[in-house]
């Protein structure tokens, strides 16, 4: 899962009251996969956004951002065979490597959605953080021996170097050992199936517990939509009944559309998040579930519902599809893809957008919820709708000075602030420069201070930590909420 590199940690140990102060900020890199269940259009791509922490397009996508990297998937070729429609990916952050599951990659570049003939593949791209344009994958797991049949999602057991693949129209889970070197027309080491599995679409692996969560659609292999939970994920093989199933009329997994699309288990607090082809994200409290039952068990649970659509009157529910999400458990931030099914990115229609919700573990976050941020992209008329998401965050430490917290030379009111913040000095000054730095150390506001106070309009600043610097007066931290 997420790997963090902590820099300058030694500087934070044994600090005295007057020692140097550092604030933790994050460099946030976001990958978005785009495209739909159609091999013909050119809208399939992998977009990369750098420094995305301060991006906010607003509710109407008034601001769009240019991706630093765009990989047009249909221009990615092994030399004679082109990739087609990436539906899922997993980022091995330690090795800067992405595993990409494709649905419609076929011999002789045949374009078809026929589940009997469309093969699909797993393409592996090294140095993913620097790639741009059409690429040749570093390795390519493809061919009849692989058993791949339109795989939708994949997950890497990084500790044991195993790749788990939700082989959707094969109606099973494929496991490839030695994932870091696996290549070509190679058979899986294990195949996990069950008539109770329905159509596997997405996998989440809880490595410490050796437990696998599988989002299963009600379309394709038969059976109702559900989440299947398997214990002993590293060893099970063959036809295996899930230990636990989340299934039934109370779960809302079949509400409007039975295509259950994503699942994520929060190891810290025991919440299970599930998304499907509607405007709803479902949260199940697994603390009430026996995850190690003596016999396979089914739970018809009622979830907490977060709606990613915008209209409180719910007149727009048929347009919004929660195709993918990523849960930053440490900061409790949920990144969701809101793909528009009716109309797409045409002028006058709702935009395809990444919506970001904070504090999603809090039970007060439910129903129609206004996102804390949104991200829209400048080439959204070509690359849409958003599907898989991965957020890579790297902690950095911003030096904020010797007298940041206990600086009595000036005050900020209110702090935290949401719309306006006033700088108040203890003495009148003339011609002193004021700088405000964002979490990346970039100056986002600068002016000259004359007098004893200055009122700043911060309403349009992204939420986060800022540093207010006054020439000759030191620094203070400002929290924008």
C-alpha positions in Angstrom: 0.0 0.0 0.0 1.2 3.5 0.7 4.9 4.0 1.4 6.1 7.2 3.0 9.6 8.7 3.1 10.1 11.0 6.1 12.7 13.7 5.5 14.5 15.6 8.2 12.9 13.6 11.0 16.0 14.0 13.1 15.5 17.7 13.2 12.2 17.2 15.1 13.8 15.1 17.9 14.8 16.8 21.1 13.5 20.2 20.1 13.7 23.0 22.7 11.1 25.8 22.8 13.3 28.0 20.7 14.5 25.4 18.3 13.8 25.4 14.6 10.3 24.5 13.7 9.2 22.5 10.7 5.6 22.0 9.5 4.7 18.8 7.7 3.3 19.3 4.2 2.8 16.9 1.4 3.7 16.7 -2.2 0.6 15.1 -3.7 0.8 13.3 -7.0 -2.4 12.0 -8.5 -2.9 9.5 -11.3 -6.3 9.2 -13.0 -7.2 6.5 -15.5 -9.9 7.5 -18.0 -12.1 5.7 -20.5 -15.3 3.7 -20.8 -16.4 0.2 -21.7 -15.8 0.9 -25.4 -12.6 0.0 -27.4 -13.2 2.4 -30.2 -12.8 6.0 -28.9 -9.6 7.7 -28.0 -10.6 8.8 -24.6 -8.6 6.1 -22.8 -5.6 7.5 -21.0 -3.5 7.8 -17.8 -3.2 11.3 -16.5 -0.6 12.5 -13.9 -0.9 15.6 -11.9 2.0 17.0 -9.8 1.6 19.3 -6.8 -2.1 18.5 -6.7 -2.6 19.4 -3.1 -3.4 23.0 -3.9 -5.6 22.2 -6.9 -9.3 23.2 -6.7 -11.4 23.6 -9.8 -14.5 24.8 -7.9 -18.0 23.3 -8.2 -18.4 24.2 -11.9 -14.8 23.4 -12.9 -14.1 27.1 -13.4 -10.4 26.2 -13.2 -8.9 23.3 -15.2 -5.4 21.9 -14.7 -2.9 20.7 -17.3 -1.7 17.2 -16.5 2.1 16.9 -16.4 1.9 13.5 -18.0 -0.6 12.0 -20.3 -0.3 8.4 -21.6 -2.7 7.7 -24.4 -3.3 4.1 -23.7 -4.3 3.3 -27.3 -0.9 4.6 -28.4 0.9 2.2 -26.1 2.3 -0.8 -28.1 4.4 -3.9 -27.6 5.6 -3.3 -31.2 2.7 -4.9 -33.1 -0.1 -5.0 -30.5 -1.7 -1.9 -29.0 -3.1 -1.5 -25.5 -6.8 -0.8 -25.1 -8.8 0.6 -22.2 -7.1 0.5 -18.8 -9.8 -0.1 -16.2 -7.7 -0.5 -13.1 -4.2 0.1 -11.9 -1.9 -0.4 -8.9 1.0 1.9 -8.1 4.1 0.3 -6.6 5.4 3.5 -5.1 8.6 2.1 -3.9 9.7 1.0 -7.3 7.9 3.8 -9.3 6.1 1.0 -11.2 2.5 0.8 -12.3 0.5 -2.4 -13.0 -2.3 -1.6 -15.5 -5.2 -4.0 -16.2 -6.6 -3.6 -19.7 -9.9 -5.0 -21.0 -9.7 -4.9 -24.8 -6.1 -5.6 -25.7 -6.3 -8.4 -28.3 -4.1 -10.2 -30.8 -4.2 -8.5 -34.2 -5.6 -5.4 -32.5 -9.2 -6.7 -32.8 -11.7 -4.2 -31.4 -14.5 -6.0 -29.6 -16.4 -6.0 -26.3 -17.5 -9.6 -26.7 -16.6 -11.2 -23.4 -15.9 -14.5 -25.2 -13.2 -13.1 -27.4 -11.9 -9.9 -25.8 -8.7 -10.9 -23.9 -7.2 -8.0 -22.0 -3.8 -8.0 -20.3 -1.6 -6.6 -17.5 0.8 -4.0 -18.7 3.6 -2.9 -16.4 5.2 0.5 -16.8 8.5 1.4 -14.9 9.4 5.0 -14.1 5.8 5.8 -14.3 6.3 9.2 -12.5 8.2 10.6 -15.6 6.3 9.0 -18.5 4.5 11.0 -21.1 3.0 10.1 -24.4 2.6 6.7 -26.0 4.7 4.1 -24.3 6.1 0.5 -24.7 5.3 -1.3 -21.5 8.4 -2.6 -19.6 6.6 -6.0 -19.4 3.3 -7.3 -20.6 1.5 -10.3 -19.1 -0.6 -11.4 -22.1 -1.7 -14.5 -23.9 -3.9 -17.6 -23.7 -1.9 -19.2 -21.0 -2.5 -16.3 -18.6 -6.2 -17.0 -18.5 -6.9 -13.3 -18.6 -10.4 -12.4 -19.8 -11.2 -8.7 -19.5 -9.5 -8.1 -16.1 -10.9 -5.0 -14.4 -8.7 -4.5 -11.3 -5.4 -5.6 -9.8 -3.7 -5.3 -6.4 -0.1 -6.0 -5.5 1.0 -7.8 -2.4 4.2 -5.8 -2.1 5.7 -7.8 0.7 5.4 -11.1 -1.1 5.7 -9.8 -4.6 2.3 -11.3 -5.7 -0.1 -9.8 -8.1 -3.8 -10.4 -7.6 -6.0 -9.8 -10.7 -9.8 -9.5 -10.7 -10.4 -11.5 -13.9 -13.9 -10.3 -14.4 -15.2 -12.3 -17.3 -13.1 -15.3 -16.4 -15.2 -15.2 -13.2 -12.2 -15.7 -11.0 -9.1 -14.2 -9.2 -5.7 -14.9 -10.8 -2.6 -14.8 -8.7 0.9 -14.3 -10.3 3.9 -14.8 -8.1 7.2 -13.0 -8.7 5.2 -10.0 -10.0 8.3 -7.8 -10.3 9.7 -10.0 -13.1 6.6 -11.7 -14.5 6.3 -11.3 -18.2 4.7 -12.7 -21.4 2.3 -15.6 -21.9 2.7 -17.0 -18.4 0.1 -19.1 -16.5 -1.1 -17.9 -13.1 0.2 -19.7 -10.0 -3.2 -19.9 -8.4 -6.8 -19.5 -9.6 -9.5 -18.6 -7.0 -13.1 -19.0 -7.9 -16.5 -19.7 -6.4 -20.1 -19.8 -7.7 -20.9 -17.3 -5.0 -18.3 -14.8 -6.2 -20.4 -13.3 -9.1 -18.2 -11.1 -11.3 -15.0 -9.9 -9.6 -14.2 -6.3 -10.5 -11.9 -4.9 -7.9 -9.5 -6.3 -5.2 -8.3 -4.7 -2.0 -5.7 -6.7 0.0 -5.2 -6.3 3.8 -1.7 -7.6 4.0 -1.2 -7.7 7.8 -4.4 -9.8 8.1 -3.8 -11.8 4.9 -7.3 -11.0 3.9 -8.7 -10.2 0.5 -11.8 -8.0 -0.2 -13.4 -8.5 -3.7 -16.0 -6.1 -5.1 -18.3 -8.3 -7.2 -20.7 -7.1 -9.8 -24.1 -8.6 -10.5 -23.6 -8.5 -14.2 -21.6 -11.1 -16.1 -21.0 -14.3 -14.2 -24.3 -14.5 -12.5 -25.4 -13.9 -8.9 -26.3 -10.7 -7.0 -23.8 -7.9 -6.4 -21.8 -8.3 -3.2 -18.4 -7.9 -1.5 -16.6 -11.2 -0.9 -14.1 -11.5 1.9 -11.5 -14.2 1.9 -9.1 -15.1 4.7 -5.7 -16.8 4.1 -5.5 -14.9 0.8 -1.8 -15.9 0.3 -2.6 -19.7 0.2 -6.2 -20.3 -0.9 -6.6 -21.9 -4.3 -9.2 -23.5 -6.5 -13.0 -23.3 -5.7 -13.2 -21.5 -2.4 -16.3 -20.2 -0.7 -15.8 -16.7 0.7 -15.6 -16.6 4.5 -17.8 -13.5 4.6 -20.2 -11.9 2.1 -21.8 -8.5 2.3 -24.9 -9.1 0.3 -28.7 -8.5 0.4 -31.4 -6.0 -0.1 -30.3 -3.7 2.8 -26.8 -3.2 1.4 -27.9 -1.0 -1.5 -25.3 -2.7 -3.7 -27.9 -3.3 -6.3 -29.5 0.1 -6.1 -30.1 1.5 -9.6 -27.2 -0.5 -11.0 -25.7 -3.8 -9.8 -22.2 -3.0 -11.1 -20.3 -2.9 -7.9 -17.0 -1.3 -8.9 -14.6 -0.7 -6.0 -13.9 -1.7 -2.4 -11.5 -0.4 0.2 -11.0 -1.5 3.8 -9.7 0.9 6.3 -7.5 -1.2 8.5 -7.3 1.5 11.2 -11.0 1.9 11.9 -12.7 -1.1 10.4 -14.8 0.8 7.8 -15.4 -0.8 4.4 -16.1 1.6 1.5 -17.8 0.4 -1.6 -18.6 2.2 -4.8 -20.7 1.3 -7.8 -22.2 2.7 -11.0 -24.4 5.2 -9.2 -23.9 8.4 -7.3 -23.5 6.6 -4.0 -20.5 5.6 -1.9 -21.4 3.1 0.8 -19.7 2.7 4.2 -20.1 -0.5 6.2 -19.0 -0.8 9.8 -17.1 -4.1 9.8 -16.5 -3.8 13.6 -19.8 -5.6 14.0 -18.8 -8.4 11.7 -17.1 -11.7 12.7 -14.3 -11.8 10.1 -13.2 -15.3 11.1 -16.5 -17.2 11.2 -16.5 -21.0 11.7 -18.7 -21.3 8.6 -19.2 -19.0 5.7 -21.4 -16.1 6.7 -23.6 -13.5 4.9 -24.3 -10.1 6.3 -27.2 -8.0 4.9 -26.0 -4.8 6.4 -27.3 -1.2 6.1 -24.5 1.2 5.1 -24.0 4.9 5.7 -24.4 6.6 2.3 -22.4 9.5 0.9 -23.7 10.9 -2.4 -21.3 12.4 -4.8 -24.0 14.1 -6.9 -24.6 17.8 -6.5 -28.4 18.4 -6.5 -30.1 18.1 -3.1 -33.4 17.4 -5.0 -31.7 14.3 -6.5 -32.8 15.1 -10.0 -29.3 14.3 -11.4 -28.7 10.9 -9.9 -28.7 9.1 -13.3 -25.8 11.1 -14.6 -23.3 10.5 -11.8 -21.2 7.3 -11.6 -18.7 6.6 -8.9 -16.3 4.7 -11.1 -13.3 4.7 -8.8 -11.9 6.0 -5.5 -8.8 6.2 -3.4 -8.8 6.4 0.4 -5.9 8.3 2.1 -6.5 6.6 5.5 -3.8 8.7 7.3 -5.5 12.0 6.5 -9.0 10.4 6.1 -9.5 11.9 2.7 -11.4 10.2 0.0 -10.7 10.9 -3.7 -13.6 9.9 -5.9 -14.1 9.9 -9.7 -17.4 11.3 -10.8 -17.9 10.1 -14.3 -20.9 11.5 -16.2 -22.7 8.9 -18.2 -25.3 11.0 -20.0 -23.7 13.6 -22.3 -20.1 13.3 -21.3 -17.9 16.4 -21.5 -19.9 18.3 -24.1 -20.6 22.0 -23.4 -23.6 22.4 -21.1 -23.4 19.0 -19.6 -22.0 18.2 -16.1 -18.2 17.9 -16.1 -16.3 14.7 -15.5 -14.4 15.5 -12.3 -12.3 14.2 -9.4 -14.1 15.1 -6.1 -12.3 15.1 -2.8 -14.0 14.6 0.5 -12.4 15.1 3.9 -13.1 13.3 7.3 -15.1 10.6 5.6 -14.9 8.3 8.6 -17.1 10.7 10.5 -20.7 9.5 10.6 -21.8 13.1 10.1 -20.5 12.9 6.5 -23.5 11.4 4.7 -26.2 12.1 2.1 -25.6 14.8 -0.5 -22.2 16.1 0.4 -20.4 19.1 -1.1 -16.8 18.1 -1.9 -14.0 20.0 -0.2 -12.1 20.2 -3.5 -12.5 19.3 -7.1 -10.0 18.7 -9.9 -10.9 19.1 -13.6 -8.4 18.7 -16.4 -7.7 20.8 -19.4 -8.1 17.9 -21.9 -11.3 16.7 -20.3 -13.0 16.7 -23.7 -10.7 13.9 -24.8 -9.8 12.0 -21.7 -13.0 11.0 -19.8 -14.7 9.6 -17.7 -12.4 9.2 -14.7 -12.0 5.6 -13.6 -9.2 4.4 -11.3 -7.4 6.8 -9.0 -4.1 6.6 -7.1 -2.8 9.3 -4.8 0.9 9.3 -4.0 1.9 11.7 -1.2 5.4 12.4 0.0 5.9 14.2 3.3 8.1 17.2 3.2 9.1 19.6 5.9 8.8 23.3 5.5 11.1 25.4 7.7 8.9 28.2 9.3 11.4 30.0 11.4 12.6 30.5 15.0 9.6 32.3 16.4 6.6 30.8 14.6 4.2 29.7 17.3 5.3 32.0 20.2 5.9 35.1 18.1 4.3 38.0 19.9 5.3 40.6 17.2 2.1 40.1 15.3 -1.1 38.1 15.5 -3.6 36.5 13.1 -7.3 36.8 13.7 -9.2 34.5 13.3 -6.9 31.5 13.0 -8.1 29.1 11.7 -9.9 31.2 9.2 -12.2 30.5 6.2 -12.9 33.8 4.5 -10.9 36.7 5.9 -7.9 36.9 8.2 -6.5 40.0 9.8 -2.8 40.7 10.5 -2.5 42.7 13.7 0.9 44.2 14.7 2.0 45.4 18.1 3.5 48.6 16.6 3.0 50.7 13.5 5.3 49.9 10.6 6.0 51.3 7.2 7.1 49.6 4.0 7.5 46.1 5.4 6.9 43.2 3.0 4.3 40.6 3.8 4.6 37.1 2.1 2.2 34.2 2.4 3.6 30.8 1.5 1.6 27.7 0.7 2.5 24.1 1.8 5.1 23.8 -0.9 6.9 26.9 0.1 5.6 28.9 -2.9 4.7 32.6 -2.4 0.9 32.9 -3.2 0.4 36.4 -1.8 2.7 39.4 -1.3 2.1 43.0 -0.4 3.6 45.9 1.5 2.4 46.6 5.0 1.8 50.2 6.2 0.2 50.7 9.6 -0.8 48.2 12.3 -3.1 45.8 10.5 -3.9 44.2 7.1 -7.1 42.4 6.2 -6.6 39.4 3.7 -9.3 37.8 1.7 -8.5 34.1 1.8 -11.9 32.7 0.7 -10.6 31.2 -2.5 -7.4 29.7 -1.0 -7.4 25.9 -0.8 -7.7 24.4 2.7 -4.3 23.8 4.3 -1.4 25.3 6.3 0.1 28.6 5.2 3.0 30.6 6.6 2.7 34.4 7.0 6.1 36.1 6.9 6.6 39.8 7.7 9.9 41.4 7.0 11.7 42.0 10.3 8.8 40.5 12.4 9.1 36.8 11.8 6.7 34.1 10.9 3.3 32.7 12.0 1.3 29.7 10.9 -2.2 30.3 9.4 -4.7 27.5 9.0 -7.2 27.8 6.2 -10.3 25.7 6.9 
